[in-house]
């Protein structure tokens, strides 16, 4: 359990902000930052995985033979939509 | 204990040598250069077991010091003026990451115009950076404070960086007889550093992660609180140092304060001149005193209020200008400290000595005379006066 989730007060936060447990970034849900959400049009998607390669936050996940967006972490940068060669991803306002 | 001739810079270097420092990273800048020059001689001569990291700037010097400090090493550096300004962002990182680095600063004016001489503008520009800031009056104090600073900084309750400030050239380059401790006495006073948080490959740690609006404030609030732990630890360190050296330090040093009507509050080399003048005036029956501040950050507000009780007026001497502010930095701090507690005290802020301009005994006598005149005034007042500048 990390300090990120516990929302510790100033008396409890670790001095100097040092983190002794690995993987705390996974506990930090950045999806709330998003103002535009990428939506995949399954009919157009060719499953080329270009979006999966380009996503800087690993928020495009592989499922079965295709991909899905992990909205808990996707910040809505739109790189996937820009890079998609068949325009299968559109950015919708949140 | 023996007495040797040392300049202020050399006294700091000599103290650091005896403190068994593991890592020094620094970049030369006048009037600090001799500190690290001397220290590099100790390294070259094999007199110390120190890794001396040569770098291309002060920004890199303090960066290297921070990295070294996080591994648990005892770290020392030195700078002045533009060099301190170039370190600015790292100053905050060093204190925020709780690195007990000790730094000698030979205070010097900031450009422009270019000036290499002493004033407090450099440190005052960095006064909010979260470091413990100590001002020494002479080479002896610089030596003594450097040793005490390591103990203070490395105390598990504190873990904050310290700066030991000496007036550029006036102290940094003036030679004095300095009583130095035996190496063994310093070793006994300052055992090797141990830090439970030190970086260790077997205990991985993330240092300096991001903290956004949901967390940053808590870290800063904690840092503000840590500053409050400094004064009691400082008292303990000074008491123990007094036992081995016979020289007793604290937050400030007073002269003639038992019956003073007016007093000068100052830091650094001007204190000696102020005491000299106060002594002469007291000989003529004038009730004047001097409070020389050693500890500037954290500011000993409550103790100063107690010290100033009974005074009619006080003159706060600032060797720096806070441009656009109503008062000099030290005077602003003092007004904040006395607010509501000493409502009748009249305050004069004397701004003096910029760019190494001498402050003379005659000028200080004039300041005292003005302080005594103000003491007679009925209503409280705050006045700013520039001393020693041509109109």
Interface residues (C-beta under 8 A of the other chain):
Chain A: X3 X4 X7 X8 X9 X10 X11 X13 X15 X16 X17 X18 X19 X20 X22 X24
Chain B: X96 X97 X98 X159 X197 X203 X204 X205 X206 X207 X208 X209 X211 X214 X215 X217 X218 X219 X221 X222 X225 X226
